Amino acid sequence: MVCRGLLLMLHRAGAIELPAVRWVNPNPFVRRQRPAAMRKPGDDVELASLGARLRRDETAGGYVVEHI
């Protein structure tokens, strides 16, 4: 890997000319799309439109989602 680094350094400096790239890494993690933007707190969703409602429950530590 040291030789490759030195060859690339010489190529970038214009001292040598390297051949064109013949192979591209098919690893999907190298070229992946950015994840979609997270929802902002201002984006409110009506629970009734999802078929649910909130019920206060002290034993659960807050609210419980009940399906309608």
TILO-207378 format. One line per field, with one value per atom (N, C-alpha, C): x, y, z; atom name. Coordinates in nm, 3 decimals, padded with zeros to 5 digits, m for minus. Example, Ala and Ser with C-alpha at 12.3 -4.5 7.8 and 13.67 -1.06 7.14 Angstrom:
REM TILO-207378
x: [01.319 01.230 01.320 01.285 01.367 01.290];
y: [m00.569 m00.450 m00.330 m00.225 m00.106 00.003];
z: [00.780 00.780 00.780 00.708 00.714 00.787];
kolba: [N CA C N CA C];
END
This chain:
REM TILO-207378
x: [00.081 00.000 00.086 00.206 00.295 00.329 00.355 00.388 00.271 00.149 00.032 00.020 00.040 00.032 00.137 00.259 00.365 00.336 00.282 00.246 00.136 00.036 m00.071 m00.018 00.074 00.133 00.210 00.287 00.360 00.265 00.155 00.056 m00.010 m00.046 m00.111 m00.015 00.112 00.211 00.244 00.200 00.225 00.357 00.424 00.554 00.538 00.429 00.404 00.259 00.227 00.089 00.047 m00.058 m00.109 m00.219 m00.238 m00.347 m00.484 m00.586 m00.722 m00.769 m00.868 m00.923 m00.994 m00.964 m01.024 m01.132 m01.133 m01.226 m01.277 m01.408 m01.469 m01.522 m01.501 m01.542 m01.695 m01.752 m01.898 m01.958 m01.883 m01.931 m02.043 m02.165 m02.276 m02.257 m02.171 m02.150 m02.058 m01.983 m01.894 m01.975 m02.071 m02.155 m02.300 m02.339 m02.476 m02.543 m02.674 m02.750 m02.763 m02.775 m02.794 m02.933 m02.947 m03.079 m03.172 m03.301 m03.400 m03.393 m03.434 m03.431 m03.525 m03.483 m03.566 m03.683 m03.792 m03.906 m03.873 m03.921 m03.899 m04.010 m03.984 m04.087 m04.215 m04.207 m04.325 m04.417 m04.375 m04.458 m04.553 m04.673 m04.770 m04.853 m04.883 m04.967 m05.087 m05.204 m05.324 m05.331 m05.339 m05.343 m05.470 m05.579 m05.704 m05.692 m05.613 m05.595 m05.516 m05.442 m05.367 m05.447 m05.565 m05.646 m05.600 m05.556 m05.508 m05.545 m05.533 m05.552 m05.460 m05.431 m05.346 m05.431 m05.388 m05.455 m05.349 m05.379 m05.286 m05.280 m05.158 m05.142 m05.020 m05.047 m04.938 m04.849 m04.906 m04.825 m04.727 m04.763 m04.672 m04.572 m04.591 m04.496 m04.529 m04.654 m04.689 m04.816 m04.802 m04.916 m04.904 m05.019 m05.027 m05.105 m05.059 m05.129 m05.230 m05.356 m05.463 m05.507 m05.524 m05.572 m05.723 m05.779 m05.925 m05.982];
y: [m00.118 00.000 00.126 00.115 00.232 00.269 00.170 00.196 00.264 00.218 00.278 00.425 00.454 00.591 00.680 00.627 00.705 00.728 00.624 00.640 00.744 00.742 00.841 00.982 00.993 01.123 01.177 01.090 01.132 01.168 01.092 01.120 01.256 01.284 01.412 01.529 01.506 01.612 01.631 01.538 01.549 01.488 01.416 01.357 01.232 01.157 01.036 01.036 00.952 00.936 00.792 00.774 00.642 00.604 00.474 00.433 00.464 00.462 00.490 00.382 00.413 00.318 00.207 00.082 m00.033 m00.099 m00.079 m00.149 m00.052 m00.058 00.025 m00.067 m00.033 m00.114 m00.126 m00.248 m00.264 m00.262 m00.229 m00.228 m00.125 m00.168 m00.073 00.029 00.002 00.095 00.209 00.193 00.300 00.411 00.373 00.470 00.450 00.511 00.497 00.633 00.632 00.755 00.804 00.933 00.991 00.953 00.928 00.897 01.017 00.990 01.097 01.185 01.309 01.404 01.359 01.382 01.346 01.443 01.396 01.485 01.590 01.708 01.817 01.815 01.866 01.865 01.939 02.031 02.105 02.025 01.909 01.826 01.743 01.795 01.726 01.629 01.516 01.415 01.393 01.396 01.367 01.218 01.184 01.042 00.975 01.050 00.991 00.944 01.016 00.974 00.844 00.810 00.684 00.573 00.607 00.507 00.482 00.588 00.571 00.694 00.681 00.796 00.778 00.888 00.885 00.879 00.799 00.790 00.809 00.897 00.924 00.802 00.756 00.639 00.662 00.688 00.717 00.594 00.474 00.355 00.329 00.371 00.353 00.467 00.571 00.682 00.790 00.806 00.912 00.878 00.855 00.828 00.689 00.634 00.505 00.526 00.466 00.474 00.362 00.401 00.301 00.299 00.180 00.167 00.170 00.244 00.259 00.145];
z: [00.000 00.000 00.000 00.049 00.049 m00.095 m00.179 m00.319 m00.390 m00.362 m00.426 m00.386 m00.259 m00.211 m00.277 m00.292 m00.356 m00.504 m00.571 m00.712 m00.729 m00.643 m00.651 m00.624 m00.531 m00.501 m00.622 m00.688 m00.808 m00.922 m00.935 m01.039 m01.018 m00.893 m00.862 m00.882 m00.859 m00.879 m01.027 m01.113 m01.256 m01.300 m01.212 m01.246 m01.332 m01.314 m01.392 m01.437 m01.534 m01.582 m01.554 m01.473 m01.442 m01.541 m01.567 m01.656 m01.595 m01.679 m01.632 m01.537 m01.456 m01.361 m01.437 m01.402 m01.470 m01.389 m01.258 m01.171 m01.064 m01.038 m00.934 m00.826 m00.703 m00.590 m00.587 m00.593 m00.592 m00.451 m00.351 m00.213 m00.198 m00.157 m00.146 m00.034 00.063 00.173 00.135 00.027 m00.017 m00.083 m00.165 m00.234 m00.193 m00.085 m00.040 m00.035 m00.042 m00.039 00.105 00.117 00.250 00.301 00.430 00.482 00.470 00.467 00.457 00.581 00.565 00.676 00.788 00.909 01.024 01.033 01.090 01.110 01.213 01.192 01.287 01.392 01.512 01.616 01.576 01.482 01.441 01.351 01.304 01.219 01.306 01.327 01.411 01.328 01.386 01.322 01.412 01.354 01.431 01.461 01.588 01.625 01.576 01.569 01.523 01.378 01.298 01.160 01.151 01.255 01.260 01.327 01.380 01.448 01.590 01.658 01.795 01.878 02.010 02.099 02.219 02.287 02.405 02.530 02.624 02.754 02.861 02.958 03.067 03.158 03.189 03.275 03.364 03.492 03.587 03.610 03.606 03.631 03.517 03.396 03.282 03.272 03.354 03.353 03.252 03.217 03.123 03.047 02.919 02.832 02.769 02.736 02.670 02.540 02.433 02.305 02.298 02.280 02.266 02.122 02.067 01.931 01.931 01.841 01.833 01.749];
kolba: [N CA C N CA C N CA C N CA C N CA C N CA C N CA C N CA C N CA C N CA C N CA C N CA C N CA C N CA C N CA C N CA C N CA C N CA C N CA C N CA C N CA C N CA C N CA C N CA C N CA C N CA C N CA C N CA C N CA C N CA C N CA C N CA C N CA C N CA C N CA C N CA C N CA C N CA C N CA C N CA C N CA C N CA C N CA C N CA C N CA C N CA C N CA C N CA C N CA C N CA C N CA C N CA C N CA C N CA C N CA C N CA C N CA C N CA C N CA C N CA C N CA C N CA C N CA C N CA C N CA C N CA C N CA C N CA C];
END
